[in-house]
């Protein structure tokens, strides 16, 4: 039967599994040879490439009597080289070894030279493949749920440390864009982040739009007065459009003056209230943000001064005008009178999602490992988060002692378990061994 007429046997794994096998050398390393019977000695398997191009870069491999330096490409079948159109891509002309599970076609480079091919079909550990299938075909909350108790504490501790850094790096991607747009105005950048996590997910983009519309200069000038920053935030936010109560009338008058003084243009902002607790209503949250800005000036500078989580948290323990004792929304009296403090859970969310990631990004930008470590240390001193992910990990016997752990476990579930990246996970590696 011709090569074209051959029917390829169904393979129950993808190239990711072969990347794992090659990267960790989980195959028989003795008596390796190409499909043309040339002896293979792997001196250096290369650096795993996460970008476009060959899978492993700068490998060093002896084939026959010649030692080659170049790249390694991995496929399930050797014919996948053609299927992926690598013959048309110059990036693949320096491939020195084609590693496949099953060889079904001879592959040549543009100059006509045959690419040496290594087939791993009969060289991968059988038990490894069986374990991989058990992980792949799971029906549980995480793939390794039935085996997870076999993992020792040291492995968990080391992996959670790496996951936490990954989580912080992931969050800095969003901060990086904001920072660039603001020309690295660290004080205003922190105000934006605090505002986003204070108002909550539903109104995060809206409060960011409000602050950006006002701009750093106006926010700074108005923050010198509690009444002014409250008036300009609530007024520009559209909350003072129908003033009937004395305090709100006073704020509206102040806002109109500031609007004229700073030549502010009107903006329509889509605040959301649906499925929200009254304590999280945007009117109240924006008033609380104004109190933070007036009562804790130079917030970023103060945070950077080697302060701990216990010293930073009081910056958010603000005092509001007595009007808010009887209101959650402007113009609507509450059933009970109470001081509208920012809750501990919300303060912890700000520390976890705004302050720690910004400190970490600042440390990257300034090449300051001590500041990056401070960001990590801050998370180690904030209570762990209580959500469905952390509760499920607890049910599986995985310890979670602080916010650093909870952030790590959220990263593990969302970026590994949920997308079946078991072969990239330290726990997966341990279990597959």
Secondary structure, 3 states (H helix, E strand, C coil): CCCCCCCCCCCCCCHHHHHHHHHCCCECCCCCECCCCCEEEEEECCEECCCCCCCEEEEEEEECCEEEEEEEEEEEECCHHHHCCHHHCHHHCCEEEEEEEECCCCCECCCCCECCEEECCCCECHHHHHHHHHHHCCCCCCCCCCCHHHCCHHHHHHHHHHHHHHHHHHHHHHHHHHHHHCCCCHHHHHHHHHHHHHHCHHHHHHHHHHHHHHHHHHHHHHCCCHHHHHHHHHHHCCCCCCCCCHHHHHHHHHHHHHHHHCCCCCCCCCCCCCCCCHHHCHHHHHHHHHHHHHHCCCHHHHHCCCCCHHHHHHHHCCCCCHHHHHEEECCEECCCCCCCCCCHHHHHHHHHHHHHHHHHHHHHHCCCHHHHHHHHHHHHCCCCCCCHHHHHHHHCCCCCCCHHHHHHHHHHHHHCHHHCCHHHCHHHHHHHC
